[in-house]
Amino acid sequence: MKVTSDIYDRLTEILRDVFDNDDVVASPELTAEDVDGWDSLGNIRLFLTIEKKFGVGFSTAEMSSLRCVGELVDAISRKVSGK
């Protein structure tokens, strides 16, 4: 789906910027454990950037329930489509 690939592309840019690592690529199986600096503070910075760039909001419960980038992409997709 085109929308999903666009989200992955945008997330790759966001991840690279937030974690200052040009080698990071957003993929469905990517987790915080795979990225240097993606700790609790990094997670807050990441979600603040995602919320700003995509125009969506996440509750603390939503943020903590997402286990991988694939689940994050699904959540963003639902929010931007209004479902």
Summary of the structure (lengths in Angstrom):
residues: 83
radius of gyration: 11.6
end to end distance: 16.2
largest distance: 32.7
contacts: 211
relative contact order: 0.19
helix: 65%
strand: 0%
